Amino acid sequence: MMKRWASIIALAALAGCGVETATTAATSGAIKAKEAEEAKKTQDQMRERIDQSAQQAQQRAREAGKD
């Protein structure tokens, strides 16, 4: 009987570790997805700023050519 309870407790402990590992992996995955989303936003913002700067430089060059 004692051996049976020890087995049940061991199985419950191992199952708990599996759940914790799965939860940790899911949380880590969610964090990585959020980081990727933020990186994409930053990349898009930087691309927009670069495009604006290039347009301004072209405008200045056109204006300088008129003089």
N, C-alpha and C positions, 0 to 999 in steps of 0.2 A: 504494500500500500504506500509506503514512504517513497519507494522508487518511482511509483506512478505519479505522485505529487511533484516530485523533483523534476520528472520529465515534463509535466504540464507547466511548471514554473519556468523551466528552461525554454520551452517552446514559446511561451508568452513573452519572455524577455527578448528572444530572438525576433519574434514578430514585431515587437515594439521598436527594435532597432531598424527593421526594414521600413516601417512606417516613417520613422524619423529621417532615415536616409532619403526616402522618396520625397518627403516634405522639404527637406533641405535642397534636394536637386530641383524641385519645382520652384522653390523660392529663388534659388540661384539662377535658374532659367529666366524667371520673370525679371530679375534685376538686369541680367545681360540684355534682354529684349528692350528694356527701358533705356539702358545705356546706348544701345544701337539706335534707338529712335532719337535720342538726344543728339547723338553724333550726326545723324542724317540731317536733323534740323540745323545744326551748326554748320554743316557742310553747305546746305542750301543757302543759309544766310551769308556765308562767306562768298559763295559763288555770285550771289546777287550784288554784294558790295564790290566785288571785282568787276563785274559787268558795268556797274554804275561808274566806277572809276575810269574804266576804259572809254565809256561814252563821254565822260567829262573831258578826258584827254583828247579825244577826237574833236570835240566841240572847240576846245581851246586851240587846237591845231588849225581848224578851219578859220577861226576868228583871227589867228595870228597870220594866216595866209592872206587875209583880206587887207591887211595894213599895207 
